[in-house]
């Protein structure tokens, strides 16, 4: 009989363990039950900001919960990325990332997180080629003209980006490496400021996302020379690719994705993956993005994790070849 209280206590403990084990599943089933915050670690006006807001609107409709977009730029996207790495892994604080984060794994060795260890990949969002533009005072109407100018007076040209490690910076360094030219990198605090800088003649040229540079090109504020994808951009069909323009094998892009802090329940990751994938596959969304030359990306969480890992390795090679870092 003395064993009965012990049995009863053990049974109670077993019941509690069952309840605790069920808690993540129950939380996932009711997810989301309150507003979600999506951190954009870049300034307003760039591709990540633009498409985070579009994605947020669609998720809000799908979930019936508010989705708050917070811009947390600074330190090459490290400030906003660190905030999410340290957030509760409950699915209510998410990070909109780009290939800035994948190249930062090589460029920024002392950052307070590891992209491959401290985050749970959810889903990619979209990708787009970039466009190479020059300010109207630069005497170049083609890529070969720009290369010739750079080689005639090494170091006389400069180029803008929205910060060290951004896709625009990497595109500029790759261009220099593959053409054997020199140009000074001028990092701005945001892509919006960088675009203003090239249009105002503060810098010679810039690589930017096709969607965000499109208005300046159409307004004649800058001159477009080429795009950076494997194929011509659907919104600039008359522009050659860098490869067609004589820079053999050149390719650069910007892609966006959604990730969460490590430890976020798999049920929540799967719920978000399905929602983002459904949005990316929606015909109205695809049509809207196509007008900007943007292609939706759809992968399951594991495939996206593999994609991130491969991109880290690919960009590491580019950074080493460009001597942005040493081994």
C-alpha positions as CSV (number, residue, x, y, z in Angstrom):
1,X,0.0,0.0,0.0
2,X,2.9,2.3,0.6
3,X,3.7,2.0,-3.0
4,X,0.4,3.5,-4.0
5,X,1.3,7.2,-3.3
6,X,4.5,6.6,-5.2
7,X,2.6,5.1,-8.1
8,X,0.1,8.0,-7.9
9,X,3.0,10.5,-7.9
10,X,4.6,8.8,-10.8
11,X,1.3,8.8,-12.7
12,X,0.9,12.5,-12.1
13,X,4.5,13.1,-13.3
14,X,3.8,11.0,-16.4
15,X,0.6,13.0,-17.1
16,X,2.5,16.3,-16.7
17,X,5.2,15.0,-19.1
18,X,2.5,14.2,-21.6
19,X,1.0,17.6,-21.3
20,X,4.5,19.2,-21.7
21,X,5.2,17.1,-24.7
22,X,1.9,18.1,-26.2
23,X,2.4,21.8,-25.6
24,X,4.5,22.5,-28.8
25,X,2.0,20.6,-30.9
26,X,-0.9,22.5,-29.3
27,X,0.9,25.8,-29.8
28,X,1.5,24.9,-33.5
29,X,-2.1,23.9,-34.0
30,X,-3.3,27.3,-32.8
31,X,-0.5,29.2,-34.6
32,X,-0.7,32.1,-35.2
33,X,-2.8,33.4,-32.3
34,X,-1.3,36.9,-32.2
35,X,0.6,39.3,-34.4
36,X,3.8,38.2,-36.2
37,X,6.8,40.5,-36.5
38,X,9.0,40.2,-39.6
39,X,12.4,41.9,-39.2
40,X,13.9,43.4,-42.3
41,X,17.6,44.0,-41.6
42,X,17.9,46.6,-44.3
43,X,16.7,50.1,-44.9
44,X,13.3,51.1,-46.4
45,X,12.9,51.1,-50.2
46,X,15.1,48.1,-51.1
47,X,14.0,44.8,-52.5
48,X,13.8,43.0,-49.1
49,X,11.6,45.8,-47.7
50,X,9.4,46.0,-50.7
51,X,8.7,42.2,-50.9
52,X,8.5,41.8,-47.1
53,X,5.6,44.1,-47.2
54,X,3.9,42.3,-50.0
55,X,4.5,39.0,-48.3
56,X,3.2,40.4,-45.0
57,X,0.0,41.6,-46.6
58,X,-0.6,38.1,-48.0
59,X,0.2,36.3,-44.8
60,X,-2.1,38.6,-42.9
61,X,-5.0,37.7,-45.2
62,X,-4.1,34.0,-45.0
63,X,-3.7,33.8,-41.2
64,X,-6.2,36.5,-40.0
65,X,-3.4,38.0,-37.8
66,X,-1.5,41.2,-38.2
67,X,2.0,41.0,-39.7
68,X,4.2,43.8,-38.6
69,X,7.3,44.8,-40.7
70,X,10.2,46.3,-38.8
71,X,13.2,47.7,-40.6
72,X,16.3,47.1,-38.5
73,X,19.3,48.1,-40.7
74,X,22.9,48.5,-39.7
75,X,26.3,46.8,-39.6
76,X,25.8,45.0,-42.9
77,X,22.4,43.5,-41.8
78,X,24.0,42.1,-38.6
79,X,21.9,44.2,-36.2
80,X,18.5,42.9,-37.4
81,X,19.8,39.4,-37.9
82,X,21.2,39.3,-34.4
83,X,17.9,40.4,-33.0
84,X,16.1,37.5,-34.6
85,X,18.8,35.0,-33.6
86,X,18.2,36.0,-30.0
87,X,14.3,36.0,-30.2
88,X,12.1,33.4,-28.7
89,X,11.7,30.5,-31.1
90,X,8.0,30.6,-31.1
91,X,7.3,31.7,-34.7
92,X,6.3,35.2,-33.8
93,X,9.6,36.9,-34.7
94,X,10.9,36.1,-38.2
95,X,13.7,37.4,-40.4
96,X,13.5,38.4,-44.1
97,X,17.0,37.5,-45.4
98,X,18.9,37.9,-48.6
99,X,22.2,36.6,-50.0
100,X,23.7,39.4,-47.9
101,X,23.5,37.0,-45.0
102,X,25.1,34.1,-46.9
103,X,28.1,36.2,-47.9
104,X,28.4,37.6,-44.4
105,X,29.3,34.1,-43.2
106,X,32.6,34.7,-45.0
107,X,33.1,38.5,-44.6
108,X,32.1,38.9,-41.0
109,X,33.9,36.3,-38.8
110,X,33.1,38.0,-35.5
111,X,29.4,38.5,-35.8
112,X,27.4,37.1,-32.8
113,X,25.5,34.4,-34.7
114,X,26.1,31.6,-37.2
115,X,23.6,31.5,-40.1
116,X,23.9,27.8,-40.5
117,X,23.6,26.9,-36.8
118,X,21.4,29.6,-35.2
119,X,18.4,29.7,-37.6
120,X,15.7,27.5,-38.9
121,X,15.1,28.0,-42.6
122,X,11.4,28.4,-43.5
123,X,11.1,29.2,-47.2
124,X,12.6,31.2,-50.0
125,X,10.5,34.1,-51.4
126,X,11.8,35.2,-54.8
127,X,14.8,36.0,-56.9
128,X,15.7,38.6,-59.5
129,X,18.6,39.6,-61.7
130,X,20.3,43.0,-61.2
131,X,20.8,45.8,-63.6
132,X,24.1,47.7,-64.2
133,X,23.5,51.4,-64.5
134,X,25.8,54.5,-64.9
135,X,25.1,58.1,-64.1
136,X,24.4,60.2,-67.1
137,X,27.8,62.0,-66.9
138,X,29.7,58.7,-67.4
139,X,30.7,58.5,-71.1
140,X,29.7,54.9,-71.5
141,X,26.8,53.5,-73.5
142,X,27.8,49.9,-73.3
143,X,29.5,47.5,-70.9
144,X,32.6,47.5,-73.1
145,X,32.7,51.3,-72.9
146,X,32.6,51.2,-69.1
147,X,35.4,48.6,-69.0
148,X,37.5,50.7,-71.4
149,X,37.0,53.8,-69.2
150,X,38.0,51.9,-66.1
151,X,41.1,50.5,-67.7
152,X,42.2,53.8,-69.2
153,X,42.3,55.5,-65.8
154,X,42.5,52.8,-63.1
155,X,40.7,53.8,-59.9
156,X,39.0,56.8,-61.5
157,X,35.6,55.2,-61.3
158,X,33.6,54.2,-58.2
159,X,30.4,52.3,-57.6
160,X,27.6,52.4,-55.1
161,X,26.0,49.7,-53.0
162,X,23.7,49.5,-50.0
163,X,26.5,48.2,-47.8
164,X,29.3,45.8,-47.5
165,X,28.3,42.2,-48.3
166,X,25.1,43.1,-50.0
167,X,24.3,41.5,-53.4
168,X,25.0,44.8,-55.1
169,X,28.5,44.9,-53.5
170,X,29.2,41.3,-54.5
171,X,28.0,42.1,-58.0
172,X,30.4,45.0,-58.2
173,X,33.4,43.0,-56.9
174,X,32.6,40.1,-59.3
175,X,32.5,42.6,-62.2
176,X,35.9,44.0,-61.2
177,X,37.4,40.5,-60.9
178,X,36.1,39.2,-64.2
179,X,37.0,42.4,-66.2
180,X,40.3,43.1,-64.6
181,X,39.3,46.7,-63.7
182,X,39.6,48.8,-60.6
183,X,36.9,50.9,-59.0
184,X,36.3,52.3,-55.5
185,X,33.4,50.8,-53.5
186,X,31.1,53.4,-52.0
187,X,28.8,51.8,-49.4
188,X,25.6,53.7,-48.6
189,X,23.3,53.0,-45.6
190,X,20.5,51.8,-47.8
191,X,19.8,50.9,-51.4
192,X,17.5,53.9,-51.7
193,X,20.4,56.2,-50.8
194,X,22.7,54.4,-53.2
195,X,20.3,54.9,-56.0
196,X,20.0,58.6,-55.2
197,X,23.8,58.8,-55.2
198,X,24.3,57.3,-58.6
199,X,21.4,59.4,-60.1
200,X,23.0,62.5,-58.6
201,X,26.4,61.7,-60.0
202,X,28.0,61.1,-56.7
203,X,29.2,57.7,-58.0
204,X,29.9,56.3,-61.4
205,X,27.8,53.2,-61.5
206,X,25.8,50.7,-59.5
207,X,24.3,47.2,-59.6
208,X,20.7,47.2,-58.3
209,X,17.6,45.1,-58.4
210,X,15.7,45.5,-61.6
211,X,12.4,46.3,-59.8
212,X,13.8,49.1,-57.6
213,X,16.0,50.7,-60.3
214,X,13.3,50.5,-63.0
215,X,11.7,54.0,-62.2
216,X,15.0,55.8,-62.4
217,X,15.8,54.1,-65.7
218,X,12.4,54.9,-67.2
219,X,12.7,58.5,-66.0
220,X,16.1,58.9,-67.7
221,X,17.9,59.6,-64.4
222,X,20.5,56.9,-65.1
223,X,21.6,54.9,-68.1
224,X,21.2,51.1,-68.1
225,X,23.9,49.0,-69.7
226,X,23.1,45.4,-69.0
227,X,21.5,42.9,-66.6
228,X,23.2,40.1,-64.6
229,X,21.1,37.0,-65.1
230,X,21.5,33.9,-67.3
231,X,18.7,35.3,-69.5
232,X,17.6,38.7,-70.4
233,X,15.3,40.4,-67.9
234,X,11.6,40.4,-69.0
235,X,11.3,44.0,-68.0
236,X,14.4,45.1,-69.9
237,X,14.3,42.7,-73.0
238,X,16.4,45.1,-75.1
239,X,19.3,45.1,-72.6
240,X,22.0,42.4,-73.0
241,X,23.1,40.3,-70.1
242,X,26.7,40.9,-68.9
243,X,27.5,37.6,-70.5
244,X,26.2,38.7,-73.8
245,X,28.1,42.0,-73.4
246,X,31.4,40.2,-73.3
247,X,31.9,39.4,-69.6
248,X,31.8,35.6,-70.2
249,X,30.2,33.6,-67.5
250,X,29.1,36.6,-65.4
251,X,26.0,35.9,-63.3
252,X,24.7,37.7,-60.1
253,X,21.3,37.9,-58.5
254,X,19.4,38.9,-55.4
255,X,17.2,36.4,-53.6
256,X,15.1,36.7,-50.5
257,X,13.9,34.2,-48.0
258,X,12.3,33.8,-44.6
259,X,14.0,32.2,-41.6
260,X,13.3,31.8,-37.8
261,X,15.3,31.4,-34.7
262,X,16.7,27.9,-34.1
263,X,14.4,25.8,-32.0
264,X,11.2,27.0,-33.6
265,X,8.8,24.0,-33.6
266,X,8.8,22.1,-36.9
267,X,5.0,22.3,-37.0
268,X,5.2,26.1,-37.1
269,X,8.0,26.0,-39.7
270,X,5.9,23.7,-41.9
271,X,2.8,25.9,-41.4
272,X,4.8,29.0,-42.5
273,X,6.5,27.2,-45.4
274,X,3.1,26.1,-46.8
275,X,1.7,29.6,-46.5
276,X,4.7,31.3,-48.2
277,X,4.8,28.6,-50.9
278,X,1.1,29.0,-51.6
279,X,1.6,32.8,-51.9
280,X,4.6,32.4,-54.2
281,X,2.6,30.0,-56.4
282,X,-0.5,32.3,-56.5
283,X,-1.2,33.4,-60.1
284,X,-2.0,37.0,-59.1
285,X,1.2,37.3,-57.1
286,X,3.3,35.7,-59.8
287,X,1.9,38.2,-62.4
288,X,2.5,41.1,-60.1
289,X,6.1,40.0,-59.4
290,X,6.7,39.3,-63.1
291,X,6.1,43.0,-63.9
292,X,9.2,43.7,-61.8
293,X,11.2,40.9,-63.3
294,X,11.0,38.8,-60.2
295,X,10.6,35.0,-60.1
296,X,9.0,33.2,-57.2
297,X,11.0,30.5,-55.4
298,X,9.3,27.5,-53.9
299,X,11.2,24.9,-51.7
300,X,10.4,22.8,-48.7
301,X,12.4,23.8,-45.5
302,X,15.1,21.1,-46.0
303,X,15.7,22.1,-49.6
304,X,15.9,25.8,-48.6
305,X,18.4,24.9,-45.9
306,X,20.5,23.1,-48.5
307,X,20.2,26.1,-50.8
308,X,21.5,28.5,-48.1
309,X,24.4,26.2,-47.4
310,X,25.4,26.0,-51.1
311,X,25.1,29.8,-51.5
312,X,27.4,30.3,-48.5
313,X,30.0,28.2,-50.3
314,X,29.5,29.9,-53.7
315,X,29.8,33.4,-52.3
316,X,32.8,32.4,-50.2
317,X,34.6,31.6,-53.5
318,X,33.6,34.9,-55.0
319,X,34.8,36.8,-51.9
320,X,38.2,35.0,-51.9
321,X,38.7,35.5,-55.7
322,X,38.0,39.2,-55.3
323,X,40.4,39.3,-52.3
324,X,37.7,40.7,-50.1
325,X,39.0,38.3,-47.4
326,X,41.9,35.9,-47.1
327,X,41.8,32.2,-46.3
